[in-house]
């Protein structure tokens, strides 16, 4: 666990040692491009996958019980889809230029409202290569009503679209824009509770979604431990097990849960508390030595992660590139983490262009993946391998980003 103190951090600030991100290799390029259009889109694959009904009992974060902040209310407990918004509009944006070069970027829920009503007007006629300038304009112009949540989801979408556009303009994949490969392929782990499917596919690193929380009492905790025990038996002694607790636990429950899990060598426990409880994360991290504390999926910008650092709240940071402020801000978060030897393992790392960041970043060692549910035709899983450049080796499943320009999308937009 990190041993840095708040006093030491302030000393570093006074000495001017705060980390900064290096300028991208193309920063001196004159693009001669001008942004002419910004619109929300719902991209779809150029080669649609066959539809199918998943095998009975297969795991899905929307349709099975997963511990969550709403589990204390019985009417919402059974599944997340009972309380989550069904559709907050498109979260992908397409940016076009006067020379026909385009970029597509993904953001988070509600991004479209902020982009259409505010950010689009700030981008027209700007040079898309000015990534730092445009990020700063979007950030400063939304401070009076933003800083987290939906507004930063919108900034993320625009920023990611700009990176895709720059890659398309220079005919380079984004990971090369970031400085190139730091690894030949990316070790990956699979999230979800279809354990047999994931192990048969070749994963040796599994993240389990904890089904029960404090509202389920000791019986619920017993069932959680039984799930971990089953995963350890299936994986054997050398595989890695992580737990996603999705903001659902309390400090007391987490301490007791961690103690019960000690025989099963859990690699990390993730997002045990609500994201703003920095002091609680700090207390847990100080008391639990049998596993690592991880969080950051619902954290925003370098300022949120600076707080997490000051409270010594986590051993592993998990920003989401589509939510935390986009690739530009993720690079800043990663630089802050690197200065304190903290690994960055992005939430949802395989989607939205995330593998490009992981490929180019030394302190980003793994990629999170979700598999298509079991029960589908062979083509579904063959395409999953093809589209993610899957390979196998000593650490189980590896993936790598596309070598096509930009993020390498093969998408259709209307």
C-alpha positions as a LaTeX table, in Angstrom:
\begin{tabular}{lrrr}
\hline
Residue & $x$ (\AA) & $y$ (\AA) & $z$ (\AA) \\
\hline
Unk1 & 0.00 & 0.00 & 0.00 \\
Unk2 & 1.07 & 3.59 & $-0.62$ \\
Unk3 & 3.00 & 5.12 & 2.25 \\
Unk4 & 2.92 & 8.73 & 1.07 \\
Unk5 & 1.44 & 11.21 & 3.55 \\
Unk6 & $-0.64$ & 14.31 & 3.00 \\
Unk7 & 2.20 & 16.38 & 4.44 \\
Unk8 & 4.60 & 14.89 & 1.91 \\
Unk9 & 2.23 & 15.71 & $-0.92$ \\
Unk10 & 2.00 & 19.33 & 0.15 \\
Unk11 & 5.78 & 19.46 & 0.41 \\
Unk12 & 6.02 & 18.21 & $-3.17$ \\
Unk13 & 3.54 & 20.86 & $-4.29$ \\
Unk14 & 5.62 & 23.61 & $-2.68$ \\
Unk15 & 8.72 & 22.30 & $-4.41$ \\
Unk16 & 6.93 & 22.25 & $-7.75$ \\
Unk17 & 7.27 & 18.49 & $-8.23$ \\
Unk18 & 3.67 & 17.78 & $-9.27$ \\
Unk19 & 3.70 & 15.46 & $-12.31$ \\
Unk20 & 2.69 & 16.66 & $-15.74$ \\
Unk21 & 1.87 & 14.76 & $-18.90$ \\
Unk22 & 4.31 & 15.02 & $-21.79$ \\
Unk23 & 3.14 & 16.74 & $-24.95$ \\
Unk24 & 2.01 & 14.28 & $-27.62$ \\
Unk25 & 4.43 & 13.80 & $-30.53$ \\
Unk26 & 2.10 & 15.63 & $-32.93$ \\
Unk27 & 1.69 & 18.75 & $-30.75$ \\
Unk28 & 3.77 & 20.93 & $-33.09$ \\
Unk29 & 1.85 & 19.83 & $-36.19$ \\
Unk30 & $-0.21$ & 22.45 & $-38.02$ \\
Unk31 & $-3.35$ & 20.54 & $-38.95$ \\
Unk32 & $-4.85$ & 23.07 & $-41.41$ \\
Unk33 & $-8.20$ & 21.60 & $-40.36$ \\
Unk34 & $-11.22$ & 23.42 & $-39.03$ \\
Unk35 & $-14.11$ & 21.87 & $-37.09$ \\
Unk36 & $-17.32$ & 22.36 & $-39.05$ \\
Unk37 & $-19.76$ & 19.95 & $-37.38$ \\
Unk38 & $-20.54$ & 18.40 & $-33.99$ \\
Unk39 & $-23.45$ & 15.98 & $-33.70$ \\
Unk40 & $-24.62$ & 13.16 & $-31.46$ \\
Unk41 & $-24.75$ & 9.76 & $-33.13$ \\
Unk42 & $-25.65$ & 6.15 & $-32.34$ \\
Unk43 & $-22.89$ & 4.21 & $-34.12$ \\
Unk44 & $-23.48$ & 0.58 & $-35.05$ \\
Unk45 & $-21.04$ & $-2.08$ & $-36.22$ \\
Unk46 & $-20.51$ & $-2.28$ & $-39.96$ \\
Unk47 & $-20.81$ & $-6.05$ & $-39.56$ \\
Unk48 & $-23.72$ & $-6.61$ & $-37.17$ \\
Unk49 & $-23.55$ & $-9.63$ & $-34.89$ \\
Unk50 & $-26.32$ & $-12.23$ & $-34.97$ \\
Unk51 & $-28.90$ & $-11.77$ & $-32.24$ \\
Unk52 & $-29.56$ & $-14.60$ & $-29.81$ \\
Unk53 & $-31.15$ & $-15.36$ & $-26.48$ \\
Unk54 & $-28.47$ & $-15.98$ & $-23.83$ \\
Unk55 & $-28.37$ & $-19.33$ & $-22.09$ \\
Unk56 & $-30.75$ & $-19.57$ & $-19.11$ \\
Unk57 & $-29.14$ & $-18.29$ & $-15.93$ \\
Unk58 & $-26.34$ & $-16.43$ & $-17.70$ \\
Unk59 & $-25.00$ & $-13.37$ & $-15.90$ \\
Unk60 & $-25.88$ & $-9.80$ & $-16.86$ \\
Unk61 & $-25.36$ & $-6.66$ & $-14.81$ \\
Unk62 & $-28.83$ & $-5.47$ & $-15.84$ \\
Unk63 & $-30.89$ & $-8.60$ & $-15.28$ \\
Unk64 & $-29.50$ & $-10.45$ & $-12.27$ \\
Unk65 & $-29.03$ & $-9.39$ & $-8.67$ \\
Unk66 & $-25.84$ & $-7.43$ & $-8.06$ \\
Unk67 & $-25.09$ & $-5.55$ & $-4.84$ \\
Unk68 & $-25.61$ & $-1.83$ & $-5.43$ \\
Unk69 & $-26.42$ & 1.40 & $-3.56$ \\
Unk70 & $-30.18$ & 0.81 & $-4.03$ \\
Unk71 & $-30.14$ & $-2.68$ & $-2.49$ \\
Unk72 & $-31.47$ & $-1.25$ & 0.78 \\
Unk73 & $-34.83$ & $-0.70$ & $-0.96$ \\
Unk74 & $-36.56$ & $-4.06$ & $-1.59$ \\
Unk75 & $-38.51$ & $-2.84$ & $-4.62$ \\
Unk76 & $-35.24$ & $-2.02$ & $-6.46$ \\
Unk77 & $-33.04$ & $-4.81$ & $-5.14$ \\
Unk78 & $-33.58$ & $-7.56$ & $-7.69$ \\
Unk79 & $-31.67$ & $-5.96$ & $-10.57$ \\
Unk80 & $-30.10$ & $-2.68$ & $-11.59$ \\
Unk81 & $-32.47$ & $-2.19$ & $-14.50$ \\
Unk82 & $-35.28$ & $-1.46$ & $-12.01$ \\
Unk83 & $-33.74$ & 1.90 & $-11.06$ \\
Unk84 & $-31.32$ & 2.86 & $-13.83$ \\
Unk85 & $-32.47$ & 5.27 & $-16.55$ \\
Unk86 & $-33.45$ & 3.31 & $-19.67$ \\
Unk87 & $-32.10$ & 5.91 & $-22.13$ \\
Unk88 & $-30.44$ & 9.26 & $-21.49$ \\
Unk89 & $-29.85$ & 9.83 & $-25.19$ \\
Unk90 & $-26.83$ & 9.04 & $-27.36$ \\
Unk91 & $-23.44$ & 9.16 & $-25.67$ \\
Unk92 & $-21.31$ & 9.15 & $-28.84$ \\
Unk93 & $-20.38$ & 12.29 & $-30.77$ \\
Unk94 & $-19.10$ & 12.71 & $-34.32$ \\
Unk95 & $-16.88$ & 15.71 & $-35.11$ \\
Unk96 & $-16.35$ & 16.70 & $-38.73$ \\
Unk97 & $-13.92$ & 19.10 & $-40.43$ \\
Unk98 & $-13.73$ & 21.22 & $-43.56$ \\
Unk99 & $-11.40$ & 18.67 & $-45.19$ \\
Unk100 & $-13.71$ & 15.70 & $-44.59$ \\
Unk101 & $-11.67$ & 14.17 & $-41.73$ \\
Unk102 & $-13.93$ & 12.88 & $-38.96$ \\
Unk103 & $-13.68$ & 11.46 & $-35.46$ \\
Unk104 & $-16.06$ & 9.53 & $-33.21$ \\
Unk105 & $-15.82$ & 9.54 & $-29.43$ \\
Unk106 & $-17.78$ & 7.90 & $-26.64$ \\
Unk107 & $-18.81$ & 9.56 & $-23.40$ \\
Unk108 & $-21.11$ & 8.70 & $-20.51$ \\
Unk109 & $-24.83$ & 8.90 & $-19.77$ \\
Unk110 & $-26.43$ & 12.24 & $-20.55$ \\
Unk111 & $-23.49$ & 13.53 & $-22.63$ \\
Unk112 & $-25.68$ & 14.55 & $-25.56$ \\
Unk113 & $-27.62$ & 17.25 & $-23.73$ \\
Unk114 & $-24.50$ & 19.15 & $-22.66$ \\
Unk115 & $-22.80$ & 18.76 & $-26.05$ \\
Unk116 & $-25.78$ & 19.91 & $-28.08$ \\
Unk117 & $-26.83$ & 22.74 & $-25.78$ \\
Unk118 & $-23.38$ & 24.08 & $-24.92$ \\
Unk119 & $-20.11$ & 22.51 & $-26.06$ \\
Unk120 & $-20.82$ & 22.35 & $-29.80$ \\
Unk121 & $-20.87$ & 26.15 & $-30.11$ \\
Unk122 & $-17.41$ & 26.35 & $-28.51$ \\
Unk123 & $-15.87$ & 23.91 & $-31.00$ \\
Unk124 & $-16.96$ & 25.23 & $-34.39$ \\
Unk125 & $-14.08$ & 26.76 & $-36.42$ \\
Unk126 & $-11.47$ & 25.49 & $-33.93$ \\
Unk127 & $-8.41$ & 23.45 & $-34.93$ \\
Unk128 & $-9.07$ & 19.85 & $-33.74$ \\
Unk129 & $-5.36$ & 19.30 & $-33.09$ \\
Unk130 & $-5.48$ & 21.80 & $-30.21$ \\
Unk131 & $-6.54$ & 19.12 & $-27.74$ \\
Unk132 & $-5.27$ & 20.79 & $-24.57$ \\
Unk133 & $-6.79$ & 24.17 & $-25.51$ \\
Unk134 & $-10.17$ & 22.66 & $-26.36$ \\
Unk135 & $-10.26$ & 20.54 & $-23.20$ \\
Unk136 & $-9.50$ & 23.60 & $-21.10$ \\
Unk137 & $-12.16$ & 25.66 & $-22.87$ \\
Unk138 & $-14.78$ & 22.98 & $-22.22$ \\
Unk139 & $-13.72$ & 22.59 & $-18.59$ \\
Unk140 & $-13.60$ & 26.29 & $-17.72$ \\
Unk141 & $-16.83$ & 27.10 & $-19.52$ \\
Unk142 & $-18.78$ & 24.46 & $-17.57$ \\
Unk143 & $-17.33$ & 25.02 & $-14.08$ \\
Unk144 & $-20.42$ & 26.91 & $-12.95$ \\
Unk145 & $-22.67$ & 23.87 & $-13.41$ \\
Unk146 & $-20.36$ & 20.89 & $-13.95$ \\
Unk147 & $-17.07$ & 19.49 & $-12.60$ \\
Unk148 & $-18.42$ & 15.93 & $-12.30$ \\
Unk149 & $-21.07$ & 13.62 & $-13.69$ \\
Unk150 & $-22.95$ & 14.39 & $-16.89$ \\
Unk151 & $-20.87$ & 17.43 & $-17.83$ \\
Unk152 & $-17.60$ & 15.53 & $-17.63$ \\
Unk153 & $-19.25$ & 12.66 & $-19.56$ \\
Unk154 & $-19.82$ & 15.20 & $-22.34$ \\
Unk155 & $-16.26$ & 16.57 & $-22.22$ \\
Unk156 & $-15.04$ & 12.95 & $-22.40$ \\
Unk157 & $-17.01$ & 12.22 & $-25.56$ \\
Unk158 & $-15.73$ & 15.33 & $-27.35$ \\
Unk159 & $-12.14$ & 14.81 & $-26.25$ \\
Unk160 & $-12.15$ & 11.17 & $-27.36$ \\
Unk161 & $-13.64$ & 12.15 & $-30.73$ \\
Unk162 & $-10.84$ & 14.70 & $-31.19$ \\
Unk163 & $-8.18$ & 12.04 & $-30.53$ \\
Unk164 & $-9.87$ & 9.76 & $-33.06$ \\
Unk165 & $-9.96$ & 12.63 & $-35.56$ \\
Unk166 & $-6.27$ & 13.42 & $-35.08$ \\
Unk167 & $-5.37$ & 9.77 & $-35.61$ \\
Unk168 & $-7.46$ & 9.66 & $-38.78$ \\
Unk169 & $-5.86$ & 12.87 & $-40.04$ \\
Unk170 & $-2.32$ & 11.56 & $-39.45$ \\
Unk171 & $-3.23$ & 7.97 & $-40.47$ \\
Unk172 & $-1.92$ & 6.66 & $-37.15$ \\
Unk173 & $-3.53$ & 4.59 & $-34.38$ \\
Unk174 & $-4.05$ & 6.55 & $-31.17$ \\
Unk175 & $-1.56$ & 4.46 & $-29.19$ \\
Unk176 & 1.17 & 5.66 & $-31.57$ \\
Unk177 & 0.04 & 9.25 & $-31.06$ \\
Unk178 & 0.58 & 8.63 & $-27.34$ \\
Unk179 & 4.17 & 7.49 & $-27.84$ \\
Unk180 & 3.86 & 3.90 & $-29.03$ \\
Unk181 & 3.82 & 0.47 & $-27.42$ \\
Unk182 & 4.95 & $-0.21$ & $-23.87$ \\
Unk183 & 3.98 & $-3.88$ & $-24.20$ \\
Unk184 & 3.46 & $-6.19$ & $-27.18$ \\
Unk185 & 0.02 & $-7.30$ & $-25.94$ \\
Unk186 & $-2.17$ & $-6.53$ & $-22.95$ \\
Unk187 & $-2.96$ & $-9.13$ & $-20.24$ \\
Unk188 & $-6.73$ & $-9.09$ & $-19.67$ \\
Unk189 & $-9.26$ & $-10.09$ & $-17.08$ \\
Unk190 & $-12.95$ & $-10.88$ & $-17.55$ \\
Unk191 & $-15.75$ & $-9.37$ & $-15.49$ \\
Unk192 & $-18.90$ & $-11.35$ & $-14.75$ \\
Unk193 & $-20.16$ & $-14.43$ & $-13.00$ \\
Unk194 & $-20.36$ & $-16.85$ & $-15.95$ \\
Unk195 & $-17.25$ & $-18.44$ & $-14.51$ \\
Unk196 & $-17.22$ & $-21.68$ & $-16.49$ \\
Unk197 & $-17.52$ & $-19.84$ & $-19.80$ \\
Unk198 & $-14.72$ & $-17.42$ & $-18.95$ \\
Unk199 & $-12.33$ & $-20.12$ & $-17.76$ \\
Unk200 & $-13.08$ & $-22.37$ & $-20.73$ \\
Unk201 & $-12.31$ & $-19.42$ & $-23.03$ \\
Unk202 & $-8.91$ & $-19.09$ & $-21.39$ \\
Unk203 & $-9.12$ & $-16.33$ & $-18.79$ \\
Unk204 & $-6.99$ & $-16.82$ & $-15.70$ \\
Unk205 & $-8.04$ & $-13.48$ & $-14.16$ \\
Unk206 & $-11.70$ & $-13.12$ & $-13.17$ \\
Unk207 & $-13.59$ & $-10.24$ & $-11.58$ \\
Unk208 & $-16.76$ & $-11.34$ & $-9.83$ \\
Unk209 & $-19.79$ & $-9.12$ & $-9.31$ \\
Unk210 & $-20.71$ & $-9.40$ & $-5.64$ \\
Unk211 & $-24.42$ & $-10.35$ & $-5.54$ \\
Unk212 & $-25.22$ & $-9.45$ & $-1.92$ \\
Unk213 & $-24.53$ & $-6.61$ & 0.48 \\
Unk214 & $-25.32$ & $-5.41$ & 4.00 \\
Unk215 & $-29.08$ & $-5.61$ & 3.40 \\
Unk216 & $-28.72$ & $-9.40$ & 3.07 \\
Unk217 & $-27.04$ & $-9.91$ & 6.44 \\
Unk218 & $-24.81$ & $-12.83$ & 7.34 \\
Unk219 & $-26.54$ & $-15.21$ & 4.93 \\
Unk220 & $-25.78$ & $-12.86$ & 2.05 \\
Unk221 & $-22.14$ & $-12.59$ & 3.08 \\
Unk222 & $-21.96$ & $-16.39$ & 3.29 \\
Unk223 & $-23.27$ & $-16.65$ & $-0.29$ \\
Unk224 & $-20.72$ & $-14.06$ & $-1.46$ \\
Unk225 & $-17.91$ & $-16.09$ & 0.11 \\
Unk226 & $-19.26$ & $-19.26$ & $-1.49$ \\
Unk227 & $-19.09$ & $-17.56$ & $-4.92$ \\
Unk228 & $-15.43$ & $-16.67$ & $-4.32$ \\
Unk229 & $-14.71$ & $-20.18$ & $-3.07$ \\
Unk230 & $-16.24$ & $-21.67$ & $-6.22$ \\
Unk231 & $-14.16$ & $-19.34$ & $-8.42$ \\
Unk232 & $-10.97$ & $-20.32$ & $-6.58$ \\
Unk233 & $-11.71$ & $-24.03$ & $-7.04$ \\
Unk234 & $-12.37$ & $-23.55$ & $-10.76$ \\
Unk235 & $-9.32$ & $-21.33$ & $-11.32$ \\
Unk236 & $-6.88$ & $-23.24$ & $-9.16$ \\
Unk237 & $-4.33$ & $-21.66$ & $-6.83$ \\
Unk238 & $-2.54$ & $-19.44$ & $-9.36$ \\
Unk239 & $-5.41$ & $-17.58$ & $-11.04$ \\
Unk240 & $-6.41$ & $-14.08$ & $-9.92$ \\
Unk241 & $-9.80$ & $-13.19$ & $-8.39$ \\
Unk242 & $-11.08$ & $-9.65$ & $-8.03$ \\
Unk243 & $-14.40$ & $-8.45$ & $-6.57$ \\
Unk244 & $-16.63$ & $-5.63$ & $-7.84$ \\
Unk245 & $-18.69$ & $-4.29$ & $-4.92$ \\
Unk246 & $-20.23$ & $-1.37$ & $-6.89$ \\
Unk247 & $-20.61$ & 1.24 & $-4.12$ \\
Unk248 & $-22.83$ & $-1.14$ & $-2.10$ \\
Unk249 & $-20.97$ & $-1.90$ & 1.13 \\
Unk250 & $-20.27$ & $-0.20$ & 4.44 \\
Unk251 & $-16.93$ & 0.04 & 6.21 \\
Unk252 & $-17.88$ & $-2.56$ & 8.81 \\
Unk253 & $-19.22$ & $-4.98$ & 6.19 \\
Unk254 & $-16.09$ & $-4.55$ & 4.07 \\
Unk255 & $-13.79$ & $-5.31$ & 6.99 \\
Unk256 & $-15.71$ & $-8.46$ & 7.91 \\
Unk257 & $-15.98$ & $-9.52$ & 4.26 \\
Unk258 & $-12.23$ & $-9.07$ & 3.69 \\
Unk259 & $-11.48$ & $-11.18$ & 6.76 \\
Unk260 & $-13.79$ & $-13.97$ & 5.52 \\
Unk261 & $-12.07$ & $-13.93$ & 2.11 \\
Unk262 & $-8.51$ & $-14.32$ & 3.38 \\
Unk263 & $-8.28$ & $-18.09$ & 2.57 \\
Unk264 & $-9.07$ & $-17.43$ & $-1.12$ \\
Unk265 & $-6.35$ & $-14.87$ & $-1.99$ \\
Unk266 & $-8.45$ & $-12.14$ & $-3.54$ \\
Unk267 & $-6.35$ & $-9.72$ & $-5.61$ \\
Unk268 & $-8.51$ & $-6.65$ & $-5.04$ \\
Unk269 & $-11.86$ & $-5.47$ & $-3.68$ \\
Unk270 & $-13.29$ & $-2.73$ & $-5.87$ \\
Unk271 & $-15.44$ & 0.31 & $-5.11$ \\
Unk272 & $-16.63$ & $-0.96$ & $-1.73$ \\
Unk273 & $-18.00$ & 2.45 & $-0.69$ \\
Unk274 & $-19.77$ & 5.38 & $-2.40$ \\
Unk275 & $-17.16$ & 7.31 & $-4.41$ \\
Unk276 & $-17.20$ & 10.50 & $-2.32$ \\
Unk277 & $-16.34$ & 8.69 & 0.91 \\
Unk278 & $-12.60$ & 9.38 & 0.60 \\
Unk279 & $-12.03$ & 9.18 & 4.35 \\
Unk280 & $-13.76$ & 5.79 & 4.47 \\
Unk281 & $-11.61$ & 4.45 & 1.65 \\
Unk282 & $-8.55$ & 5.70 & 3.50 \\
Unk283 & $-9.57$ & 3.92 & 6.69 \\
Unk284 & $-10.24$ & 0.65 & 4.85 \\
Unk285 & $-6.94$ & 0.84 & 2.99 \\
Unk286 & $-5.10$ & 1.36 & 6.26 \\
Unk287 & $-6.80$ & $-1.57$ & 8.00 \\
Unk288 & $-7.03$ & $-4.25$ & 5.30 \\
Unk289 & $-3.78$ & $-6.02$ & 4.42 \\
Unk290 & $-5.12$ & $-9.28$ & 2.95 \\
Unk291 & $-6.08$ & $-7.70$ & $-0.39$ \\
Unk292 & $-5.79$ & $-4.43$ & $-2.32$ \\
Unk293 & $-8.33$ & $-1.62$ & $-2.40$ \\
Unk294 & $-9.32$ & $-0.43$ & $-5.89$ \\
Unk295 & $-11.68$ & 2.34 & $-6.97$ \\
Unk296 & $-12.15$ & 5.20 & $-9.42$ \\
Unk297 & $-14.82$ & 4.05 & $-11.87$ \\
Unk298 & $-17.12$ & 6.86 & $-10.71$ \\
Unk299 & $-14.39$ & 9.41 & $-10.03$ \\
Unk300 & $-13.89$ & 12.48 & $-12.20$ \\
Unk301 & $-10.81$ & 14.36 & $-13.41$ \\
Unk302 & $-7.37$ & 14.67 & $-11.86$ \\
Unk303 & $-8.89$ & 16.67 & $-9.00$ \\
Unk304 & $-10.99$ & 13.73 & $-7.80$ \\
Unk305 & $-8.02$ & 11.40 & $-8.00$ \\
Unk306 & $-5.86$ & 13.94 & $-6.17$ \\
Unk307 & $-8.31$ & 13.66 & $-3.27$ \\
Unk308 & $-8.16$ & 9.88 & $-3.45$ \\
Unk309 & $-4.37$ & 10.15 & $-3.27$ \\
Unk310 & $-4.39$ & 12.53 & $-0.31$ \\
Unk311 & $-6.64$ & 10.17 & 1.65 \\
Unk312 & $-4.50$ & 7.18 & 0.58 \\
Unk313 & $-7.76$ & 5.56 & $-0.44$ \\
Unk314 & $-6.73$ & 2.97 & $-3.01$ \\
Unk315 & $-3.82$ & 0.82 & $-4.18$ \\
Unk316 & $-5.21$ & 0.67 & $-7.74$ \\
Unk317 & $-6.97$ & 3.45 & $-9.67$ \\
Unk318 & $-9.76$ & 2.65 & $-12.15$ \\
Unk319 & $-10.77$ & 5.77 & $-14.11$ \\
Unk320 & $-13.14$ & 5.26 & $-17.04$ \\
Unk321 & $-11.86$ & 7.00 & $-20.17$ \\
Unk322 & $-15.41$ & 7.72 & $-21.33$ \\
Unk323 & $-16.44$ & 9.29 & $-18.02$ \\
Unk324 & $-13.40$ & 10.80 & $-16.25$ \\
Unk325 & $-12.70$ & 13.56 & $-18.78$ \\
Unk326 & $-11.57$ & 11.67 & $-21.88$ \\
Unk327 & $-8.15$ & 10.53 & $-22.98$ \\
Unk328 & $-6.56$ & 13.94 & $-22.38$ \\
Unk329 & $-7.59$ & 13.90 & $-18.72$ \\
Unk330 & $-6.87$ & 10.20 & $-18.31$ \\
Unk331 & $-3.25$ & 10.92 & $-19.28$ \\
Unk332 & $-3.06$ & 13.48 & $-16.46$ \\
Unk333 & $-4.59$ & 11.04 & $-13.98$ \\
Unk334 & $-2.12$ & 8.38 & $-15.13$ \\
Unk335 & 0.83 & 10.74 & $-14.68$ \\
Unk336 & $-0.29$ & 11.54 & $-11.13$ \\
Unk337 & $-0.60$ & 7.82 & $-10.40$ \\
Unk338 & 2.80 & 7.04 & $-11.93$ \\
Unk339 & 4.48 & 9.57 & $-9.66$ \\
Unk340 & 3.29 & 7.48 & $-6.70$ \\
Unk341 & 3.72 & 3.98 & $-8.17$ \\
Unk342 & $-0.04$ & 3.40 & $-8.41$ \\
Unk343 & $-1.25$ & 1.13 & $-11.24$ \\
Unk344 & $-4.03$ & 2.48 & $-13.46$ \\
Unk345 & $-6.39$ & $-0.25$ & $-14.69$ \\
Unk346 & $-9.23$ & 1.60 & $-16.45$ \\
Unk347 & $-12.81$ & 0.61 & $-15.85$ \\
Unk348 & $-14.31$ & $-0.89$ & $-19.01$ \\
Unk349 & $-10.84$ & $-0.82$ & $-20.48$ \\
Unk350 & $-11.61$ & $-2.78$ & $-23.65$ \\
Unk351 & $-14.34$ & $-0.42$ & $-24.88$ \\
Unk352 & $-14.42$ & 3.13 & $-26.17$ \\
Unk353 & $-10.78$ & 3.19 & $-27.27$ \\
Unk354 & $-9.36$ & 2.36 & $-23.83$ \\
Unk355 & $-6.83$ & $-0.26$ & $-25.05$ \\
Unk356 & $-4.88$ & 2.49 & $-26.84$ \\
Unk357 & $-4.19$ & 4.20 & $-23.52$ \\
Unk358 & $-3.26$ & 0.92 & $-21.82$ \\
Unk359 & $-0.93$ & $-0.08$ & $-24.67$ \\
Unk360 & 0.94 & 3.22 & $-24.46$ \\
Unk361 & 1.12 & 3.55 & $-20.66$ \\
Unk362 & 3.75 & 1.73 & $-18.56$ \\
Unk363 & 1.77 & 1.85 & $-15.29$ \\
Unk364 & $-1.41$ & 0.49 & $-16.92$ \\
Unk365 & $-0.84$ & $-3.28$ & $-16.77$ \\
Unk366 & $-4.21$ & $-4.97$ & $-17.47$ \\
Unk367 & $-7.36$ & $-4.52$ & $-19.56$ \\
Unk368 & $-10.87$ & $-5.26$ & $-18.28$ \\
Unk369 & $-13.12$ & $-7.15$ & $-20.70$ \\
Unk370 & $-16.69$ & $-8.45$ & $-20.82$ \\
Unk371 & $-17.46$ & $-11.53$ & $-22.91$ \\
Unk372 & $-20.65$ & $-11.94$ & $-24.93$ \\
Unk373 & $-23.08$ & $-14.00$ & $-22.83$ \\
Unk374 & $-23.03$ & $-17.77$ & $-23.29$ \\
Unk375 & $-25.55$ & $-19.49$ & $-25.53$ \\
Unk376 & $-24.79$ & $-17.74$ & $-28.82$ \\
Unk377 & $-23.60$ & $-19.08$ & $-32.18$ \\
Unk378 & $-19.87$ & $-19.63$ & $-32.75$ \\
Unk379 & $-19.66$ & $-16.49$ & $-34.90$ \\
Unk380 & $-20.31$ & $-14.27$ & $-31.85$ \\
Unk381 & $-17.23$ & $-15.53$ & $-30.00$ \\
Unk382 & $-15.06$ & $-15.72$ & $-33.12$ \\
Unk383 & $-15.83$ & $-12.06$ & $-33.80$ \\
Unk384 & $-15.06$ & $-11.20$ & $-30.17$ \\
Unk385 & $-11.60$ & $-12.71$ & $-30.66$ \\
Unk386 & $-11.08$ & $-11.04$ & $-34.01$ \\
Unk387 & $-12.23$ & $-7.56$ & $-33.01$ \\
Unk388 & $-10.13$ & $-7.55$ & $-29.83$ \\
Unk389 & $-7.02$ & $-9.18$ & $-31.33$ \\
Unk390 & $-7.21$ & $-11.96$ & $-28.75$ \\
Unk391 & $-4.22$ & $-14.22$ & $-28.12$ \\
Unk392 & $-3.30$ & $-16.67$ & $-25.38$ \\
Unk393 & $-0.21$ & $-17.11$ & $-23.25$ \\
Unk394 & 1.16 & $-17.51$ & $-19.72$ \\
Unk395 & $-1.28$ & $-14.97$ & $-18.23$ \\
Unk396 & $-4.31$ & $-16.42$ & $-19.98$ \\
Unk397 & $-6.05$ & $-14.04$ & $-22.38$ \\
Unk398 & $-4.31$ & $-11.08$ & $-24.01$ \\
Unk399 & $-5.70$ & $-8.40$ & $-26.30$ \\
Unk400 & $-4.37$ & $-5.38$ & $-28.17$ \\
Unk401 & $-5.85$ & $-2.33$ & $-29.87$ \\
Unk402 & $-6.50$ & $-1.98$ & $-33.55$ \\
Unk403 & $-3.66$ & $-0.77$ & $-35.79$ \\
Unk404 & $-6.08$ & 1.16 & $-37.99$ \\
Unk405 & $-5.98$ & 4.98 & $-37.80$ \\
Unk406 & $-7.57$ & 6.70 & $-34.82$ \\
Unk407 & $-9.27$ & 4.31 & $-32.45$ \\
Unk408 & $-9.77$ & 1.93 & $-35.36$ \\
Unk409 & $-13.55$ & 2.06 & $-35.42$ \\
Unk410 & $-15.41$ & 0.01 & $-38.03$ \\
Unk411 & $-18.74$ & 1.74 & $-37.50$ \\
Unk412 & $-21.69$ & 3.11 & $-39.44$ \\
Unk413 & $-23.48$ & 6.31 & $-38.45$ \\
Unk414 & $-26.67$ & 7.64 & $-40.04$ \\
\hline
\end{tabular}
